[in-house]
Each structure stands twice: as structure tokens, then as C-alpha cells.
Amino acid sequence: MDRHTLRAALSAAGVPDGYYRIEGVHEPVPTPPDFLFLRRAGDGAWETGAYERGVYEVVARDPGEGAACERLLRLLT
């Protein structure tokens, strides 16, 4: 699974757009006050976490995009 497939799966599952942010694919505007996220780290790994009260908290790091996408899908469905 890649980020675009993840976005389609979350949409099909009825997950509201403001619940998540997927770097480069789904970045809601205006930025919600809290949401789960998927982003690429500086070292090429993928981070999954939560944004709350202006702070990003990484809860998991995966070496590949596919594993990170699966993780976010599980968290949101």
C-alpha cells in the first residue's frame, strides 16, 4: 500500500478528512487542532503519530512507506 491507496481506503471507510494528514497526499486546510499523521522522516524512514495542541508526537517509525500506511489505516479504522 502507498499513500495514495491509503487515502482512498480511508475515504472509502468513511474516515472524516480532518482526522488525519498524509504528507504530500492529504493535507487539510485549515489545519485541524488535532489529527493523526503519516510523514517521511529526514533519514528516509516513515513516521506515524499524533498532532495535538501544536505538537507532533511520533508513536512509530517504519523503514518503508507500505508498513507505515498499514499502521495508519489500522489506527483510523
C-alpha positions as CSV (number, residue, x, y, z in Angstrom):
1,M,0.0,0.0,0.0
2,D,1.2,3.5,-0.8
3,R,0.0,6.9,0.5
4,H,-2.5,7.3,-2.4
5,T,-4.0,3.9,-1.8
6,L,-4.2,4.7,1.9
7,R,-6.1,7.9,1.2
8,A,-8.6,6.1,-1.0
9,A,-9.1,3.4,1.7
10,L,-9.7,5.9,4.4
11,S,-12.1,7.8,2.3
12,A,-14.0,4.5,1.4
13,A,-14.1,3.6,5.1
14,G,-15.8,7.0,5.8
15,V,-13.0,8.4,8.0
16,P,-13.5,12.2,8.2
17,D,-10.9,14.3,6.3
18,G,-10.0,16.2,9.5
19,Y,-8.9,13.1,11.4
20,Y,-5.6,12.6,9.5
21,R,-2.8,14.2,7.4
22,I,-0.8,12.2,4.9
23,E,2.3,14.1,3.7
24,G,2.0,15.1,0.0
25,V,-1.4,13.5,-0.5
26,H,-3.9,14.8,2.1
27,E,-3.1,18.0,3.9
28,P,-6.4,19.5,5.2
29,V,-6.8,23.3,5.2
30,P,-7.3,24.8,7.6
31,T,-5.2,22.6,9.8
32,P,-7.4,20.7,12.3
33,P,-6.5,21.2,16.0
34,D,-5.6,17.5,16.4
35,F,-5.1,14.6,14.0
36,L,-3.1,11.5,13.2
37,F,-0.3,11.9,10.6
38,L,2.0,10.0,8.3
39,R,5.2,11.7,7.1
40,R,8.7,10.9,5.8
41,A,11.5,11.5,8.3
42,G,14.7,13.1,7.4
43,D,16.5,9.8,7.3
44,G,14.1,8.2,4.9
45,A,12.0,6.3,7.4
46,W,8.3,6.9,7.8
47,E,6.7,8.3,10.9
48,T,3.2,7.8,12.2
49,G,1.9,9.8,15.1
50,A,-0.5,12.4,16.6
51,Y,-0.6,16.1,16.4
52,E,-2.2,17.8,19.4
53,R,-2.0,21.3,20.8
54,G,0.6,22.3,18.3
55,V,2.9,19.4,19.0
56,Y,3.8,16.5,16.8
57,E,4.3,13.2,18.7
58,V,5.8,10.3,16.8
59,V,4.4,7.0,18.0
60,A,6.0,4.7,15.4
61,R,8.8,4.6,12.8
62,D,8.8,2.2,9.9
63,P,11.5,1.7,7.3
64,G,9.0,1.6,4.4
65,E,6.0,3.5,3.2
66,G,3.8,0.4,3.0
67,A,4.2,-0.6,6.6
68,A,3.6,3.0,7.8
69,C,0.4,3.2,5.6
70,E,-0.9,-0.1,7.1
71,R,-0.3,1.3,10.6
72,L,-2.2,4.5,10.0
73,L,-5.0,2.5,8.4
74,R,-5.3,0.3,11.5
75,L,-5.3,3.3,13.8
76,L,-8.1,5.0,11.9
77,T,-10.4,2.1,11.1
